[in-house]
């Protein structure tokens, strides 16, 4: 008989949010294949430096291991995950099944996402689902935490206890749309927000002052490690809504060691973000091992 008590549960991230600590999270991609060794190697470098590690769910519509399974692997190895759940690939039945499974496995942190369009990824002919989107997914999580399903039928085998967050893009071109969407996500039950990568910190400050300040929900600014000028130019081209300033691209191009310069830039951005919001969400694609040194450069202490 299965012993459900054998599944560990970590709640350090939720406790840090509730305590008002400066929050640090980082992103790790699941493996493309059946071997999680590299993912675990990268995630292990973040132990003691971040409150939780995001596991992406088909980011940019690129096929990888299930975020639920990858999150369970991290948890089994003593690393607290934030399991991203995107609406693109599953209908409301599948989403509820995965949320119940996450809870049973001890996974408590969920980032509710609509999901990137299929045509942006590596299987452009795949059929998109989008039965729900991020706001309705947050509403669903709240219902399941209250012990009922999407149709408000009783969950006979127990309510869930999931800590739900959402994404936000302070650099959105539509200010009214940004405000409306943010407010809807708060009303739907979002307890924290992780932002897309930030390049304009004046806009972040405006967002914090004009929109976020009235809701008392932690905002974690997205900090992205740029590894070279070429990498920065690719991000500008490939990621919608991102505009890395030319002066940063020039700085990377002139550097003797572009990666080291990119780490310095990221550390400077962490320091700026620390004055504006309640946390940072670190992204360093395929160089997650650089995140701890960046936090050291920024003077961010280890997490308890």
Buried (B, 14 or more C-beta within 10 A) or exposed (E): EEEEEEBEEBBBBBEBBEEEBBBBBBBBBBBEEEEBEBBBEBBBBBBEBBBBBBBBBBBEBBEBBBBBBBBBBBBEBEBBBBBBBBBBBBEBEEBBEBBBBBBBBBBBBBBBBBBBBBEBBEEEEBEBBBBBBBBBBBBBBBBBBEEBBBEEEEBEEEBBEBBBBBBBBBBBEEBEEBBEBBEBBBEBBBBBBBBBBBBBBEBBBBBBEEBBEEBEBBBBBBBBBBBBBEBBBBBBEEBEEBEBEEEBBEBBBEBEEBBEBBBBBBBBBBBBBBEBBBBBBBBBBEBBEBBBBBBBBBEBEEBE
